[in-house]
Amino acid sequence: MSADAASAPGCPGEGFLAAREDFLRRYPEYCATGPLDELRARDYARLDALGDVYLDYTGAALYGSSQVRRHLALLESRVFGNPHSRNPASAQMSEWVERGRRGVLEYFRASPEEYTVIFTSNATGALKLVGESYPFSPGSVYLLTFDNHNSVNGIREFARARGARIRYVPLSIPGLLIDAPALEAALAEKPEGKDCLFAYPAQSNFSGAQHDLAWVERAQAAGWDVLLDAAAFVPTNRLDLSAVRPEFVALSFYKMFGYPTGIGCLIAKRSVLGRLHRPWFAGGTITVASVQGDTYFLADGPEAFEDGTVDFLNIPGVEIGLDHLRQAGLDRIHVRVGCLARWLIGGLEALHHANGAPLVRIYGPGAGGPRGGTVTMNFYDARGRVIDHRLIEDLAARRRISLRTGCFCNPGGGEAALGLRAEQLRSCFSRPEVRAASRFTLDDLRLCIDAQSTGAVRVSFGIASNFEDAWRFLEFARSLLE
Ligand SMILES: Cc1ncc(COP(=O)(O)O)c(C=O)c1O
């Protein structure tokens, strides 16, 4: 326990110690994750020094101080220039960029013969690359699950513009996992001879549900290309691309190790790159372009997809971040966040108002289901009325608890969890005043659907989380009982 836990108001040391003892009895595997406490003391000391409870790892991981120091030392010791030239400052930077690609492939156990790494500014940039260049055409299908980040949903606009059909697969209720029979049926209906893309997240950024990676191979066997959104999965789970081989994987590095921001990647199968058609060319993506000859030749491989200058000074930070995760031990992080999430779910589910009404409703798979370290919920008063998630966020902030509220850019996950129906949403969006509105917010949507909740509260664990973080959140929740 940090000194802070013992002295914080409303935070009796004895209650904490008893809770911790009980936790360790129920989750003995947590003990083996002890080196992460040492890492926290060394590299994330600012958390306890400031008394912060950081519970938004699905938003962004926290960086370790040693990552920043190592990166700074590298920058201070080299002369790095814009890559892709032959001068010494450029050549050594180019080598670091290529080293970065190799490091990412190695980390995910992807064969360099089979896969390549395209650096982007984030997962969204990677997803957009697929959307804008995938050969959608009339008769082809873009198939995706309800549970998706908006950056995956948004690909439907590229598909629609090129005449493809868009098809959504629903989620099972209440577990919020993919409705397996519906997906099987959709996969079986792939149009013959057409390029069709199936996109889904390995882990939901809404509910923390982990969708079965076996869908990758099943979809491929039915003739689909697969886009796996791994952004919320890879910070605390191992993705082994020698075992699971989607055509495309999208991710953001700051979600894995906090620093640097501004870099993500698309890991793409080399065999599909030839089928992608960039809608334009840019500096860096061509070998030759001519003004008078009105011609251009795209570069081979990943460069053809990297518009302009990559974020070259930050790319070495990716290798440093991957080393940091390796040293921390991804499997250890995985075990730790799993224990914390399951304990927290149990604790929250046990909270009831004096009249017996539950305080919290948790969305997605229960403590024993396929889930990661993200727990999403709403709070209710004793009369069963939902407590506005924005109020929860404000109250949590007073205890220096950082959590996330809203729909987390995952409207389909939210609609399924909150029981919003298609007719209800269609009727709202077809109202003349809504159609004419130049601006429309989540609040407007809430009013439009009879003041039903349109959001939730999300807490998520990661590399520097400890039991005290989970306990403090549970104590905060307890304080909401009437
Ligand atoms: C599952 C998932 N996909 C995609 C994204 C988009 O990531 P970025 O904003 O870094 O592009 C996020 C971000 O929260 C996410 O959680």
The ligand as an ORCA input file, in Angstrom:
! r2SCAN-3c Opt
* xyz 0 1
  C     -10.761     -0.693    -30.506
  C     -10.252      0.633    -31.001
  N     -10.062      0.811    -32.299
  C      -9.592      1.963    -32.805
  C      -9.315      3.019    -31.994
  C      -8.803      4.293    -32.584
  O      -7.533      4.570    -32.091
  P      -6.832      5.955    -32.408
  O      -7.720      7.010    -31.845
  O      -5.522      5.860    -31.718
  O      -6.716      6.056    -33.869
  C      -9.519      2.899    -30.620
  C      -9.307      4.030    -29.715
  O      -9.791      4.090    -28.600
  C      -9.999      1.662    -30.102
  O     -10.182      1.478    -28.793
*
